[in-house]
Amino acid sequence: MRQPFISFVIPVYNAEKYIGQCIESVLSQKFQDWELILVDDGSFDKSCEICDTFSQNDLRIKVIHRTNGGQGSARNVGAREASGKWLMFIDDDDWLDKETCTECIPYLTDDIDFLIFGKREVYRYATKESTLDIDESVIEFTAHKEMEAFQINILNRYAPHEYSYPLYKIPFWVPWAKFFRMSFWRENDISFVEGANEDCPCLLKVWGCAKKVKYLNSCFYNYRIYESSCRMYMENAIQKYHLAYSTIHEYIQLNYPNEKIFHDALQHFDITTFSYATVLDYCHRKNPQSYFIRKKRFQQAFQAGNYKNAFEQADLSCLPLRKKIVAILIRHGNFFILNTACRMNDIWNYFTFNNG
């Protein structure tokens, strides 16, 4: 059986509104030497039927049905099943521009580990392209310190670096908007953890293993952002973040045990993790628990792990004002103000995708 040039992997979960557009964006590619692996992660809407219909009409599309195991686990299943020379992940509610493959393939050479390209944020009434304000159409990263800069900024998006452009405009911290060389992925035993924030430890390792990366300064990936996506209640959030949290701590301790810059960035990762848990669980207005139970859980979690030390020791000066205020309130254990602000909906912009 001939090896396809590209393997697209899409984890699918209750995406009946969008999965059709996502699949059609692959079918519409002018370059046709690909396979598409759809991993139905236990959907209970019509997503599985939609996937099966597409599969019946195109032999390049394979559907895997399984019980729900989470997005990271679904991506792992798809990546193991993939047989292409290059691997690309797409989220089930996003889509590609039709010229994605045609424009990117000239840069998919055997000497690079992966290719990144820009994203277009799609809101309900607006779109926002995220590319660098530079003259070059392609940037190449090969230096070890460059790879480390991306790793550090995965842990702390606001860490200072040597580049004259903002790194966050390159979607370096997510698995989509990239073509990975399959041999690079498998030789380095790269995979996702299960649970929340599964992208972070995976991409940390990706950048740690990479020797040569290219960035194409054009937008081909359409990233759908919901108005309420940052406000969803996450029950037991700190427990759901735990595997990603512990995996990252183990990785840094193993690979950078004495490098202060990594441990400083790790403290900011701890701060971000606990801040998300505070807003999405302990102080979320849909949390049915009483104020006193939520406060007690907040206090107990703060004392566990490395969270307390991170908030007490980290330099918060690099954080934008709103994030700094949240971190200071958590540092001083002012649950009442945190809870009031969240319940009044005044703090949600802390978790928007802009740089503020």
C-alpha positions as CSV (number, residue, x, y, z in Angstrom):
1,M,0.0,0.0,0.0
2,R,1.4,3.4,-1.1
3,Q,2.4,5.8,1.7
4,P,0.4,9.1,1.5
5,F,2.4,12.3,1.7
6,I,0.2,13.8,4.4
7,S,-1.8,12.3,7.3
8,F,-4.4,14.6,8.7
9,V,-5.7,13.7,12.1
10,I,-8.9,15.2,13.5
11,P,-10.2,14.2,17.0
12,V,-14.0,14.5,16.9
13,Y,-16.3,15.1,19.9
14,N,-19.8,16.3,19.7
15,A,-19.0,18.7,16.8
16,E,-22.0,18.1,14.5
17,K,-22.2,21.8,13.8
18,Y,-18.7,22.2,12.5
19,I,-17.1,18.8,11.6
20,G,-18.6,18.9,8.1
21,Q,-16.8,22.2,7.3
22,C,-13.6,20.9,8.8
23,I,-13.6,17.7,6.7
24,E,-14.6,19.7,3.5
25,S,-11.6,21.9,4.0
26,V,-9.4,18.9,3.7
27,L,-11.3,17.6,0.7
28,S,-11.0,20.9,-1.0
29,Q,-7.2,20.9,-0.9
30,K,-5.7,21.2,-4.4
31,F,-3.0,18.7,-3.3
32,Q,-4.7,15.4,-3.1
33,D,-2.0,12.9,-1.8
34,W,-3.3,12.6,1.7
35,E,-5.2,10.4,4.2
36,L,-7.6,11.7,6.8
37,I,-8.1,9.9,10.1
38,L,-11.2,10.9,12.1
39,V,-11.1,9.8,15.7
40,D,-14.6,9.8,17.1
41,D,-14.0,10.2,20.8
42,G,-17.4,8.9,22.0
43,S,-19.6,11.6,20.5
44,F,-23.3,11.3,21.4
45,D,-24.5,13.8,18.7
46,K,-24.5,13.2,15.0
47,S,-20.8,13.7,14.6
48,C,-20.1,10.0,14.2
49,E,-22.8,9.7,11.5
50,I,-21.3,12.6,9.6
51,C,-17.8,11.1,9.8
52,D,-19.1,7.7,8.5
53,T,-20.8,9.3,5.6
54,F,-17.7,11.1,4.5
55,S,-15.7,7.9,4.9
56,Q,-18.1,5.9,2.8
57,N,-17.7,8.4,-0.1
58,D,-13.9,8.7,0.0
59,L,-11.5,5.8,0.6
60,R,-8.8,8.1,1.9
61,I,-10.9,8.9,5.0
62,K,-10.8,6.4,7.9
63,V,-13.0,6.7,11.0
64,I,-12.1,5.3,14.4
65,H,-14.9,5.0,16.9
66,R,-14.0,4.7,20.6
67,T,-15.2,5.5,24.1
68,N,-14.4,9.0,25.3
69,G,-10.8,9.4,26.4
70,G,-10.2,13.1,25.8
71,Q,-8.7,15.1,23.0
72,G,-5.0,14.3,23.8
73,S,-5.7,10.6,23.8
74,A,-7.7,10.8,20.6
75,R,-4.8,12.6,18.9
76,N,-2.5,9.8,20.0
77,V,-4.8,7.2,18.5
78,G,-4.9,9.0,15.2
79,A,-1.1,9.6,15.1
80,R,-0.4,5.9,15.8
81,E,-2.8,5.0,12.9
82,A,-1.3,7.5,10.5
83,S,0.9,6.3,7.7
84,G,1.9,9.6,5.9
85,K,5.3,11.1,5.6
86,W,4.0,14.3,7.3
87,L,1.5,14.6,10.1
88,M,-1.0,17.4,10.7
89,F,-3.6,17.9,13.5
90,I,-6.8,19.8,13.0
91,D,-9.4,20.5,15.7
92,D,-12.9,19.5,14.8
93,D,-14.4,23.0,14.8
94,D,-11.6,24.6,12.8
95,W,-10.7,24.5,9.1
96,L,-7.9,25.0,6.6
97,D,-7.7,27.4,3.7
98,K,-7.9,25.4,0.4
99,E,-4.4,26.4,-0.6
100,T,-2.7,25.2,2.6
101,C,-1.0,22.1,1.2
102,T,-0.1,23.8,-2.1
103,E,1.6,26.7,-0.4
104,C,3.3,24.6,2.4
105,I,4.6,21.6,0.5
106,P,7.6,23.3,-1.1
107,Y,8.9,23.9,2.4
108,L,8.3,20.3,3.6
109,T,11.8,19.0,3.1
110,D,13.5,16.1,4.8
111,D,16.0,18.4,6.7
112,I,13.3,20.1,8.8
113,D,11.4,18.6,11.8
114,F,8.3,20.7,11.3
115,L,6.8,23.6,9.6
116,I,4.6,26.2,11.3
117,F,2.3,28.7,9.6
118,G,0.0,31.5,10.8
119,K,-3.5,31.3,12.2
120,R,-6.7,33.3,11.6
121,E,-8.8,33.8,14.8
122,V,-12.4,33.6,13.8
123,Y,-14.9,35.2,16.1
124,R,-18.6,35.5,15.7
125,Y,-18.6,38.9,14.0
126,A,-14.9,39.4,13.1
127,T,-11.6,37.7,12.1
128,K,-8.1,38.5,13.2
129,E,-5.0,37.3,11.3
130,S,-2.0,36.5,13.4
131,T,1.3,36.9,11.5
132,L,4.6,38.7,12.1
133,D,5.2,42.2,10.9
134,I,8.3,41.3,9.0
135,D,9.5,41.5,5.4
136,E,10.6,37.8,5.2
137,S,8.0,35.2,4.1
138,V,9.9,32.4,5.8
139,I,11.9,32.3,9.0
140,E,14.2,29.4,9.9
141,F,15.0,28.3,13.5
142,T,18.0,26.1,14.1
143,A,19.9,27.5,17.1
144,H,19.5,25.7,20.4
145,K,18.8,29.0,22.2
146,E,15.9,29.6,19.7
147,M,14.3,26.3,20.6
148,E,14.7,27.1,24.3
149,A,13.1,30.5,23.8
150,F,10.0,28.8,22.5
151,Q,10.0,26.3,25.4
152,I,10.4,29.1,27.9
153,N,7.5,31.0,26.3
154,I,5.3,27.9,26.5
155,L,5.8,28.0,30.2
156,N,5.6,31.8,30.5
157,R,4.1,33.6,27.5
158,Y,5.4,36.9,28.8
159,A,9.0,35.9,29.5
160,P,11.5,38.3,28.0
161,H,13.4,37.1,24.9
162,E,15.9,38.4,22.3
163,Y,13.5,38.6,19.4
164,S,12.3,41.9,18.1
165,Y,8.8,40.5,17.3
166,P,6.2,39.0,19.7
167,L,6.6,35.2,19.8
168,Y,2.9,34.7,20.7
169,K,1.9,35.7,17.2
170,I,3.4,32.4,16.1
171,P,1.2,29.5,17.2
172,F,4.1,27.6,18.8
173,W,2.3,26.3,21.8
174,V,-0.5,24.3,20.1
175,P,-0.3,21.1,17.9
176,W,-2.3,22.5,15.0
177,A,-1.1,24.9,12.2
178,K,1.9,22.6,11.8
179,F,3.2,19.9,9.5
180,F,5.3,17.4,11.6
181,R,7.7,15.1,9.9
182,M,6.4,11.7,10.9
183,S,9.8,10.2,11.5
184,F,10.6,13.1,13.9
185,W,7.3,12.5,15.8
186,R,7.9,8.8,16.2
187,E,11.6,8.7,16.7
188,N,11.2,11.1,19.7
189,D,8.2,9.2,21.1
190,I,6.1,12.4,21.1
191,S,2.6,12.1,22.5
192,F,-0.1,13.9,24.4
193,V,-1.0,13.4,28.0
194,E,-4.6,12.9,29.0
195,G,-6.6,15.5,30.8
196,A,-6.7,19.3,30.5
197,N,-3.9,21.4,29.0
198,E,-2.6,18.3,27.1
199,D,-0.9,20.5,24.5
200,C,1.6,22.1,26.8
201,P,3.8,19.1,27.8
202,C,3.7,17.8,24.2
203,L,4.8,21.0,22.6
204,L,7.5,21.5,25.3
205,K,9.0,18.2,24.2
206,V,8.5,19.0,20.5
207,W,10.6,22.1,20.8
208,G,13.1,20.3,23.0
209,C,13.7,17.7,20.4
210,A,13.7,19.9,17.3
211,K,16.9,20.7,15.4
212,K,15.4,22.7,12.5
213,V,12.0,24.4,12.2
214,K,10.6,26.7,9.6
215,Y,7.8,29.3,10.0
216,L,5.8,30.4,7.0
217,N,4.4,33.9,7.6
218,S,1.0,33.3,6.1
219,C,-2.4,32.4,7.6
220,F,-3.9,29.1,6.5
221,Y,-5.4,27.8,9.7
222,N,-8.8,29.1,10.8
223,Y,-9.2,28.9,14.6
224,R,-12.7,29.3,15.8
225,I,-13.1,31.2,19.1
226,Y,-16.4,31.1,20.9
227,E,-17.6,34.0,23.0
228,S,-18.2,31.7,25.9
229,S,-15.2,29.4,25.4
230,C,-13.2,31.0,28.2
231,R,-16.1,31.0,30.7
232,M,-17.0,27.3,30.8
233,Y,-17.2,25.8,34.3
234,M,-14.6,23.1,34.8
235,E,-15.4,20.9,37.8
236,N,-12.3,19.8,39.8
237,A,-10.1,21.8,37.4
238,I,-6.9,21.5,39.4
239,Q,-7.2,17.7,39.3
240,K,-7.8,17.7,35.6
241,Y,-4.7,19.9,35.1
242,H,-2.6,17.6,37.3
243,L,-1.1,15.2,34.7
244,A,0.0,18.0,32.4
245,Y,1.3,19.9,35.5
246,S,3.3,16.9,36.9
247,T,4.6,15.9,33.4
248,I,6.0,19.4,32.8
249,H,7.7,19.5,36.2
250,E,9.3,16.1,35.6
251,Y,10.5,17.2,32.2
252,I,12.1,20.4,33.4
253,Q,13.7,18.7,36.4
254,L,15.1,16.0,34.1
255,N,16.4,18.2,31.3
256,Y,17.1,21.6,32.9
257,P,17.7,20.8,36.6
258,N,20.1,23.8,37.1
259,E,18.9,26.4,34.6
260,K,17.3,29.2,36.5
261,I,15.5,30.7,33.5
262,F,13.5,27.5,33.1
263,H,12.6,27.2,36.7
264,D,11.5,30.9,36.8
265,A,9.3,30.2,33.7
266,L,8.0,27.0,35.5
267,Q,6.9,29.1,38.4
268,H,4.8,31.2,35.9
269,F,3.4,28.1,34.5
270,D,2.3,27.1,38.0
271,I,0.7,30.5,38.5
272,T,-1.2,30.3,35.2
273,T,-2.4,26.8,36.1
274,F,-3.7,27.8,39.5
275,S,-5.2,31.0,38.1
276,Y,-7.2,29.0,35.6
277,A,-8.4,26.6,38.2
278,T,-9.5,29.6,40.4
279,V,-11.5,31.3,37.7
280,L,-12.9,28.2,36.0
281,D,-13.8,26.2,39.2
282,Y,-13.4,27.8,42.7
283,C,-14.9,31.1,41.7
284,H,-17.0,30.2,38.7
285,R,-20.6,31.3,39.1
286,K,-21.9,27.9,37.9
287,N,-20.1,26.1,40.6
288,P,-22.9,24.7,42.8
289,Q,-20.9,24.5,46.0
290,S,-21.3,26.9,48.8
291,Y,-18.9,29.9,49.2
292,F,-17.3,28.3,52.2
293,I,-16.6,24.9,50.5
294,R,-15.2,26.6,47.5
295,K,-13.0,28.8,49.6
296,K,-11.7,25.8,51.6
297,R,-10.9,23.9,48.4
298,F,-9.1,27.0,47.1
299,Q,-7.0,27.3,50.2
300,Q,-6.2,23.5,50.3
301,A,-5.1,23.5,46.7
302,F,-3.0,26.6,47.1
303,Q,-1.0,24.9,49.8
304,A,-0.5,21.7,47.7
305,G,2.2,21.1,45.1
306,N,4.4,24.1,44.2
307,Y,1.6,26.7,43.8
308,K,2.2,28.6,47.1
309,N,6.0,28.8,46.5
310,A,5.4,29.9,42.9
311,F,3.1,32.8,43.9
312,E,5.4,33.9,46.7
313,Q,8.7,33.7,44.8
314,A,7.9,34.5,41.2
315,D,8.6,38.0,39.7
316,L,5.2,39.2,38.5
317,S,6.5,42.3,36.8
318,C,6.4,40.8,33.3
319,L,2.7,40.1,33.5
320,P,0.1,42.4,32.0
321,L,-1.8,44.5,34.5
322,R,-5.0,42.3,34.7
323,K,-3.1,39.1,35.1
324,K,-0.8,40.7,37.7
325,I,-3.8,41.8,39.8
326,V,-5.2,38.3,39.7
327,A,-1.9,36.8,40.7
328,I,-1.5,39.3,43.6
329,L,-5.0,38.5,44.9
330,I,-4.2,34.8,44.8
331,R,-0.8,35.3,46.4
332,H,-2.5,37.1,49.4
333,G,-5.4,34.6,49.6
334,N,-8.0,37.2,49.0
335,F,-10.7,34.8,47.9
336,F,-13.6,37.2,48.6
337,I,-12.5,39.7,46.0
338,L,-11.6,37.0,43.5
339,N,-14.9,35.4,44.0
340,T,-16.8,38.6,43.7
341,A,-15.0,39.7,40.6
342,C,-15.6,36.4,38.9
343,R,-19.3,36.2,39.8
344,M,-19.8,39.8,38.5
345,N,-18.1,38.7,35.3
346,D,-15.5,41.5,35.5
347,I,-12.4,39.2,35.4
348,W,-13.2,37.0,32.4
349,N,-11.0,39.0,30.0
350,Y,-8.1,37.7,31.9
351,F,-8.4,34.5,29.9
352,T,-9.0,36.0,26.4
353,F,-6.5,35.2,23.6
354,N,-5.2,38.7,23.2
355,N,-2.0,39.9,24.8
356,G,-3.6,42.0,27.5
